[in-house]
Amino acid sequence: MHLEKAFGFVCAPHQWISRMDSADKMIVCERGDLVMVFNFHPTNSYTDYKVGTLMKGPYKIVLSSDEEVFGGWKNVTKESDVSFSGDKGGHDRRPNSMLVYAPSRTVVVYAPAEECDKDADLKSWGIPGLAVKGLGPYYAR
């Protein structure tokens, strides 16, 4: 709910499903400014998984179900503060792409880097596990 307040992705006009792979058990979609990577595979994690994006980037992790606060192992975490640049080489009918790590049984949400702050959840107004700078670009006041 806090991610929705910050990014307004539920009703965003831009919505795109770029990958639904039943063999890999992966779903990649864009909602508003966010790129969401779901790995439903019970055992397979994917290194350098290519994800198509509309925007060139850079992106950062704004939410990961692999964070400790959600019972995860922190293999993919906002704490790493890594930027993912969208290369001009398209993928899955998208103009740009980036390589990500997708651990099994996780969802990782990527947002434009300028909207992310890895230490946001340590601030007085912060939400555990959420790396949104300030209130977010679409926060309804």
C-alpha positions in Angstrom: 0.0 0.0 0.0 2.8 2.4 0.8 4.4 1.6 -2.6 1.1 2.5 -4.3 0.9 5.8 -2.3 4.4 6.7 -3.4 4.2 5.6 -7.1 0.5 5.4 -8.0 1.2 2.3 -10.0 -2.2 0.5 -9.7 -4.1 3.0 -11.9 -1.1 4.2 -13.9 -1.8 4.7 -17.6 1.4 2.8 -18.5 0.9 -0.9 -17.9 2.9 -3.6 -19.8 3.5 -7.3 -19.3 6.7 -8.0 -21.1 7.3 -11.6 -20.0 5.2 -14.5 -18.8 7.5 -17.5 -19.0 5.8 -20.7 -17.7 9.0 -22.8 -18.0 11.1 -20.3 -15.9 8.0 -19.4 -13.8 8.9 -15.7 -14.3 6.7 -12.6 -14.8 8.1 -9.2 -15.7 5.8 -6.2 -15.9 5.8 -2.4 -15.9 3.3 -0.4 -14.0 3.8 3.3 -14.2 7.5 4.0 -13.5 8.1 0.7 -11.8 9.5 -2.6 -13.2 8.4 -5.7 -11.3 10.2 -9.0 -11.6 8.4 -12.0 -10.1 10.2 -15.4 -9.8 7.7 -18.0 -8.8 10.1 -20.9 -9.3 10.5 -23.0 -6.1 14.2 -23.7 -6.6 15.7 -21.9 -9.6 17.3 -18.5 -9.2 18.5 -16.7 -12.3 21.7 -14.7 -12.6 21.9 -12.0 -15.3 18.2 -12.4 -16.2 17.5 -10.0 -19.0 14.5 -7.7 -18.4 13.0 -5.4 -21.0 12.2 -1.8 -19.9 10.5 1.2 -21.4 12.9 3.8 -19.8 16.6 3.7 -20.2 17.3 4.0 -16.5 19.1 4.0 -14.2 16.9 1.9 -11.9 17.4 0.9 -8.2 15.6 -1.5 -6.0 12.7 0.1 -4.2 11.2 -3.1 -2.7 12.4 -6.7 -2.5 10.6 -9.6 -0.9 14.1 -11.0 -0.3 14.7 -8.4 2.5 15.2 -9.7 6.1 12.1 -7.7 7.2 10.0 -10.0 4.9 11.8 -13.2 5.9 14.2 -13.2 3.0 17.9 -13.9 2.7 19.0 -10.5 1.4 20.4 -11.9 -1.8 18.7 -9.0 -3.6 18.5 -6.0 -1.3 18.1 -2.2 -1.4 21.1 -2.1 0.9 23.4 -2.9 -2.0 22.4 0.5 -3.5 23.2 -0.8 -7.0 22.1 1.1 -10.1 20.8 -0.9 -13.0 21.2 0.9 -16.3 18.8 0.2 -19.1 20.8 -0.5 -22.2 19.6 0.5 -25.6 19.5 -3.1 -26.6 15.8 -4.0 -26.4 14.3 -7.2 -25.1 10.7 -8.6 -25.0 9.3 -5.9 -27.3 10.7 -3.2 -25.0 13.2 -0.5 -26.3 15.7 -1.0 -23.4 16.9 -3.8 -21.1 18.8 -4.5 -17.9 20.3 -7.6 -16.3 19.1 -8.5 -12.8 19.4 -11.3 -10.3 16.1 -13.1 -9.6 16.2 -15.4 -6.6 13.6 -18.1 -6.4 10.3 -17.3 -4.8 10.8 -13.5 -4.8 9.5 -10.3 -6.3 11.8 -7.3 -6.8 10.5 -3.9 -7.7 12.8 -1.5 -9.5 12.1 2.3 -9.7 13.9 5.3 -11.3 17.1 5.8 -9.3 16.3 9.4 -8.5 13.2 8.3 -6.5 15.1 5.7 -4.3 16.9 6.0 -1.0 18.3 2.8 0.5 18.1 4.4 4.0 14.6 5.7 3.7 13.2 3.1 6.1 15.6 4.3 8.9 14.0 7.8 8.9 11.2 8.7 11.3 8.6 8.5 8.5 10.2 5.4 6.9 8.4 2.2 6.1 10.3 -1.1 6.8 11.8 -2.5 3.6 10.7 0.4 1.4 13.4 2.5 -0.3 11.3 5.5 -1.4 12.9 8.9 -1.3 10.7 11.3 0.6 7.0 10.6 0.0 7.5 9.5 -3.6 6.7 11.3 -6.8 3.0 10.4 -6.9 2.1 10.7 -3.2 -1.5 11.8 -2.9 -1.4 14.6 -0.3 
